[in-house]
């Protein structure tokens, strides 16, 4: 479901809830620090510039993947989905499509097979039948995530941060809200942990740990670990 852009009070209320829970759990809101800081000033600028350069350099790869998807089944090249970002704001995330065209309509029929349990807001199915043959390759190599770079350029995302969820912040438990204290990332601590099937509670704890420890050296380390993981073929399945 798309967000309610006409309901600013609901968005402000969610932001207040995130700030309250962050205060209760001593999770810093780096982007609200008034003085110049790495997280609030340098990180968005550096990562936005890096993402823009990456798009230019990878333009031939982006074009090749787009053509391959179109030739594969004739469907849309991009998969555009509403995701939850900083302070619970919703934004459109761009990915290369790796599933059949009607994948979202088939999601509920597969919920009982989710490794996180049918009651969890997080959804992941092993050997998801909706993924196309080309899609499996794109996920294995993480090529499907390359359009996320445009989200980084736009400022919706960072290169490093908690991965944005497809479900709204209203679905979160109170203990989950502090993971919204930073812009969501293309990669992060959870992605390089080698533990793809952990539940949302543990994933949230890892995201909060990242936000508490956020610094340039940590971001650089996570980017390097991500590059190594992709080169070894440890992309998302």
Buried (B, 14 or more C-beta within 10 A) or exposed (E): EEBEEEEEEEBEEBBEBBBEBBEEBEBBBBBEEEEEBBBBBEBBEBBBEBBBEBBEEBEEEBEEBBEBBEEEBEBEBEBEEBBBBBBBBBBEBBBBBBBBBEBEEEBEEBBEBBBBEEEBBBBBBEEBEBBBEBBBBBBBBBBBBBBBBBBBBEBBBBBBBBBBBBBBBEBBEEBBBBBBBBBBBBBBBBBBBEEBEBEBEEBBBBBBEBBBEBEEEEBEBBBEBBEEBBEEEBBBB
